[in-house]
Every structure is written in C-alpha cells, then in structure tokens.
Amino acid sequence: MAPYIFMEKNGIHIIDLYKTMDKLDEACAAAKQIARSGRKILFVATKKQAKETVSNMVKEVGMPYVTERWPGGMLTNFFTIRKAVKKMSDIDRLIESPQFNNISKRERLQIQRERAKLEKNLGSIADLNRLPAAVFIVDIMKEHIALAEARKLAIPTFAIVDTNTDPRMVDYPVPANDDASKSIAVILNAICEAIKEGLNEREMNKDAQPLLDEMSEAEETAEETEEAPAQKEGKRRRISAK
C-alpha cells in the first residue's frame, strides 16, 4: 500500500486522497463499461459497517450482492449454487399451489423455514443466471475466499483496499478506509452512479437501434436506385457499340 499512503501520524497511516480519486475514476469507468455491455457485477460485503449500505445502493441498480455469509464455492462451484436457487424457486411454486394446504402444519413450517434460510443466503443472487463479469469487494481481508475464487476463475475484481492489505491482489483497487461506513458509502455511491450511466446508455442504444436500421435500409435502397439507371445506360452503350 506504500504508493497510496500520504503520511504516517501517531502510528496511523493516512491515505493519499488524490490517489484514491484517481483509482476510483478508473474503477468507475470499468464498472460503467461492464454495465453498458449488459453484464453483472457481484458485490460482496458481509461486514457490519457495509451490509446495509451495499444492499440499499446495489439493489437500486439491479446488481446481485452478498451481505450475509459468503457461500464457499459460490463462484468455483456456481452450478451447485444455482441448484440451491432453483430449489428456492420450487419451494415458492409449492407454497403458491393448492397442494401446500394439504401438507401437515409441521411440514409447512419446515418448508417455510428452509425458504427463509435460502432467501437470507441466496435471495440477492436469485437473478444471477451466469457467472458475474466482475466482483466488487469491501475488505479483501475479510472476504479473502471470495477474492480467491474470483482470481482462480480470472474474474476481474474491484475492491476497497485499506492500509493493511495488498492492492496488487485486485484488478481495480480503490485505496480507502474499509472500516468507516461513510467512506464505504461514498465509494459505493460513485460506483453505482457509474453503473446507472452504463445502463442508461445501453437503453438509449437499444431505442436508437431500430432507427439506425431504418436509416441503413433507406441508404441501401437509395444506392440501388442510383445504380440502376447507370447500369441501363452502360448496357445501351454496349449495344450501340455493337
């Protein structure tokens, strides 16, 4: 972390905020590009200071997140995790069906408890149908398993890195205090705003595409119309020459 430390005072390392802003800009640009391409960024923050902030902000931009215990193998054993999510969907269908009322009260209670447990651990990733394009981590020391899994699968990583961590472990490190809820909120807000911009640009491109297709077809038709008389004239000249 030496390149990102401004000074040391009373045994406390102070991060250079200018470098924080530079790295945050890089991370925002990359996050915007991922969102614009329609892919997902998985946010991981199970520490107390970040849980609520992450769930509230990330939910607004429609990205998956993990704020409870990280399920080991969530990335490296993704298809098994997807089976658990599918089980949650099956339970939902069972609860909504008339058959659910025919089950004993004890069994209904067990099913509802299992559903609540799955929702707590996997509910926020229910819409994640494929591996994420990137992972954003708050505190890579605490979430070292998530970081290791992402690195193993060569999934790009974003992270808030504090003075006690190694930023070289992350593709897009943002040096900041990962124990302060205010600094976490500021960085997350910037990342989420970048994601919003990327999503908005994606929607604008979708809306503009039909118009661009029509313009392209019109240009092709005009070119064909211009070429037709020229071809006829060339044919007449060849006949005259004969």
Secondary structure, DSSP 8 states (H G I E B T S, - for coil): -GGGEEEEETTEEEE-HHHHHHHHHHHHHHHHHHHHTT--EEEE--SHHHHHHHHHHHHHTT--EE-S---TTTTTTHHHHHHHHHHHHHHHHHHHSGGGGGS-HHHHHHHHHHHHHHHHHHGGGTT--S--SEEEEE-TTTTHHHHHHHHHTT--EEEEE-TTS-GGG-SEEEES-TT-HHHHHHHHHHHHHHHHHHHHHHHHHHHHHHHHHHHHHHHHHHHHHHHHHHHHHHHHHHHHH-
